[in-house]
Amino acid sequence: MRRLGGMAVCLAMVLAGCVAVPTSGPVERHSPAAEQANPGVEIAPVPPAADAPPGLIVEGFLHAMATYQDGYAVARQFLTSAASELWQPEAGVEIYAAGYPPQVSDSGVVLTAPLIGRLNAQGSFTTVSTSAPQYLHDFGLVRDADNQWRISQPPRGLLISQSLFVSTWVRADVCFWDATGTVLVPDPRFVPKGRIGLLDTVRAVLMGPSSLTAAAYRVPLVAQLQATAVSLSANGLAEVELGGATDELGQEAKRRLAAELVWSLTSLEGVTAIRIRGNGALWDVGDSAGLITTADNMTGAPVQPLVSDQVFVLRDGAIQRLGWDAPAGDAQPLGAGVVGNASTIAARSDGQVVAVVTDGGTRLRTVQVREGTARVELAAQGLALVRWTRQNELLVALERTHDTRLRMVRNATTVPVRTDALPTGRIRSLAVAPDGVRVALVIEEQGRSVLGTTAMVREGDEVWFTGWRELSGTWWAPSTHRPVDVGWSDAAELLVLLTVAGTPQVVRVDSEGAVATAVGPTDSSATAQLAVGGAGRAVLRGSDGQTWRFVDDFTWEPWLSKVQHVSMP
């Protein structure tokens, strides 16, 4: 076989419909696509044409990799026989920035591009820092026995551009019971669109939590189960066929596994209910027909229904509250006289209790909304931030760079919180996910702010963190975009306030940092705080106390003035 030579042609062919996604500068606005279980009409990859030049062979291979096929038979046709035998598309996915086509020269066809992330074999996404070296791959074009150009050096796994990735893969919010067995917690994975994505989602549930945060979730299943088939009907019913040792599962174990499966599969568009069979036998864990819906498992739901649409603000020396749609003049004070020298507040999910740091950061109090009475929950120096957890605990950040940076108040008792798994520095923003297990933080150290997520492990009378995942310094939040504040807008989605040369930019991004969308604002200078509540509510606050209320993407309307802090259930 002859190696590629004698070519001075620069490949400029790009498939119609591909959209370049910027890897630096402001994030471009687009409408986020819903996660799809069934993408409708699938476009099959095209095998190599006879006498195709090297550039088109590589381009065809890249596009064939982006569309799932069993064994990737079409993609293998672009490879030499020896390369096809060694290639492992199931090993994982590397995602590179769009707008970087392969370059053809006399020496070969080479792809040089920034990597934005990787998927491991289980579908877990990891971001790649913008400071990392660019991805460089020579495809090793050679002539085969039929004198056709073929690739002798494919990547180890799949290699997909960012624009093709967002159109052919979707996020599945795979759910597992937490370590206490009381709440379902998302452990997001990315799966190909279509029926294989349904099957991969079930396989992910059976395989168990990802290793990074495994300590926060239930232990792996003892019974060895296999996902043999998943089909989706026109009315949204996913029929799940399991094989293996299904008879080893008791009724309670089946019920808990069914809850994980229904919440995981219904995170994909088009799935409304499931039915499970083990080795052909219908599981009796749903209604009389075996139908299982999320309504059957609401107690442990990753996100609880919104109970209160109130907004609480620290203003004019008092805590005030008003409805989300209420005019500013409707704000009513509560707890007058009990919040002296207050700095920050946090409303409980039911809107009935507000936690407030008072007395110059030395007291944490809770205020009953109806009675207006207050009591001291914690006395300490340097109290900076407070947040409620789903488990009705108070998580408190202190003005420290190491050692005891967080404390928890549970049932009027202080619980130690270990933070050695987190980066050193002061915690500037703290957001607990609706499940009460995952936490997003902004930590500042020596003038640099880092944004990341982690999982909280409750072990007896101790709390600690596992699986820190940094999200800043990546394609949607490069070093020029400083993270200021963060909040959870859904079970596995964040709103992040960035500042770019002193200008605010709010970005909606999944908790893995894979897909991001800018949502404004365009006419606000608020960079002090981003408060996020349920049902898509968000409020920006400027250092001058002016607030802006989120209406729609890139539409934020001026709202309350002279506000010191904002909190929403």
C-alpha positions, 0 to 999 in steps of 0.5 A: 500500500502507498502512503498519501502523497502528491496532493496540494488540495485544501479540503473545503467541503462542509456538509449542508446544515452544519452550524459552527459553534464558537469556542471563544468569545460570547456564547451564541444564542440558540433554542435548545433542542429537546432530548429526543428518544426517537428522532423521526427520520434518520439519515443513514451514513453514506459509504465511500464513493469510488475513486474518492480523494483523500479529503472526502474519505476523511470527511465521509468517515467523520460524518459516518461516525456521527450517526450510530449504526450497529458495529459502525459498518459504514464507517468501517468501510472508510478504513483499511482492513487492518485498521477496521479490525483494531478500531473500537468505536465503543471506547468513547467519544472525543468531541472537537470544536466545529469550524475546523475541517480536516486539512489536506496537504502533500503529507496527508490529511490532518485534523487540528482542533480544540477539544471541547469534551470527551465521553467515556464508554459509559457516556459520562461527559468530561470537559476539556480546558481551553488551555489544553493543547489542540487535538492533532490527528493524522488519519494515515491515508493509504491506497488499498488493494483496489487502489482506493484511498483508505484510512489506516490510523483512525482515532481509538474511539469515535471523533465527532464535531461539536455541531454534529454531536449536538444534533445526533446525541442527547442527554439522558438524565440517568437516575439512581437512588442516593446513598440514603435511599430516599431521593433519585439523583441524576447522573447524566449520560449522553446517548445516541438519538434513536432506539439505541439511546433508549437501550443505552439508558437502560444499560446505564441504569443496570451498570450503576453510577459513574465512578466519579461520584459513586459514593453519593449513590446507591451501591451497584446491583447484586443481581446480574441483569442485562438489557435485551431490548427496548421498544417505544410505541407511538403513545410513548410507552417504552417496553423494557425487556430485561434478561439475566438473574431477574428472579433474584430481585425481590418485589421491593428491589424491583420497585426501586429499580423500576423507579430508576428506569422510569425517571431515566427513560422519561428524561428522553422526549417521547417517553411517557411510561414504561413497562418491564418484563424480566425474562419474558415475565411482566413485573407487577410494579405498576398498574394492573397492566404493568404501566409505570409512570413518574407519578407512581414515584413522586416521593423520591422525584429528582425535582419536587413540584413547586409549592411557593412562587414567592420571592424574598428580598433583603431590602430597607433593613428587613426581609420582604416577600412578594409574588413572582408576578406581583408589582414591586409595590406589593412587597410586604415585610416580615420579621421586623426587628429580628434581622439586624445587620443582615447580609444574605437570606435563603428561603426554604422550598415551601416558602414558610421559613427564611434563613438569614445571616445577621449580626455582621456575619456572626449569627444564622437565624431562621424566620417563620414567615407567618409568625415573623418570629426568629431563632438562632441556629448557629453562632460563629465568625465569618458566616457568608452564605446559607442555603437550604437542602431538600432534606431541610438542612442548612448548609452554611459557607464561611469566609475561609480559604481552607479547613472548615469552610462549610457547616451544616445545621440539621435538626438544630445540631451542627454537623461537620462538613469536610471540604478537602475534596474541593479546590482551596479558596473562599466559597463565593457562590453555593447552590444545592440541586433540587435532589439535595445531593449535588452542589454547584459552587464558585470558589475564589483563590488568589483572584481566580474564580472556578466554577464546578459541581460535586456530590454531597455524601451523608454518612452518619453524623458527617458530611463530605464531598466527592467527584469535583468537576470543574466547569470553568475554563472550558469552551463556553466559559473560557478564562476571559469569562469569570464565574460569579454566581450559579443556581440550579434551574432544573434537575440537571441544568444550571444558570451561571452568571459570568462577567465578560469585561465587566458585562454580565452574561447568563448562560444556561448549561447542563450540569456536565458542561456539555451544551450551553446557551446564552440567555442574556441580558442585553441591557443590564449591568447587574453582576452582583448576584443571580438568584434562581428559583423553580419554574424557570424563575431568575433574578439578576441583582446589581451592586447598586441594588437594582434587580432585573427579572427574567422574562424570556431569553435575552429579555430581563425587565427592571424590577425592584431597586435598593435590594441587598439580596434575593432568594426564591424557593 
